[in-house]
Amino acid sequence: MYDLHTHSILSDGELLPSELARRYEEMGFSGVVIADHADYSNIEQVVPSLVKVCKQLSASMKLKVKPGAELTHIRPSELSGLIKMARQLGAELVLVHGETIVEPVLIGTNRAGIEGGADIITHPGLITEDDARLAKEKGVRLEISARKGHCLTNGHVVKIARKTGALLVFGSDSHGPGDLLDRATAGRVVRGAGLDAHEVEEVFLETERVFHSNKEPLR
């Protein structure tokens, strides 16, 4: 089991990266991405810190811990540059905080994140068919979210992904101990978005493929 979207105290999470990783290790996960919220105010501190700690944790634990970044509430015109910066700083997966309906995310964020080459658009809200088609073309994944509020549009995301062929992945968007989901519970979240049992397995397989994609950070 893999989780591509978690947060630590380096942004608004409740746990140190080491405790977050330890809890996932105890739950039997194979890999986790710590993708703390970042913008121009903190990215030069957050991402290098995650790179350092994730390397240390992966060397001593049963699971692989990867450094990421969730670029959050960025002006669409600035996203491409910040995606590149995140990679240059060592982020192995770059997530863009999508157009969730429960926060005032600027319209155009989904599109800009896709065009800018993010790996995942998290909780993309009422994403359009045109944006989802572009995501498929560029290999950008759309997230099925387990986060309260953000998950309200999971059914729409699944519907649009089915129409366009866009690829789906799972992310807990965990911020604290109560957000960590085991395989069975995560499966129910994905199933609840309207997928059948076979499609649920495909989501988890795609999540694993993305984790092991080995995209080299820019230097």
Secondary structure, DSSP 8 states (H G I E B T S, - for coil): -EEEEE--TTTT-SS-HHHHHHHHHHTT-SEEEE--EE-TTTHHHHHHHHHHHHHHHHHHSSSEEEEEEEE-S--HHHHHHHHHHHHHTT-SEEEEE---TTTT--TTHHHHHHHTT-SEEES--S--HHHHHHHHHHT-EEEEE-STTGGGGHHHHHHHHHHHT--EEEE--B-SGGG---HHHHHHHHHHTT--HHHHHHHHHHHHHHHT-------
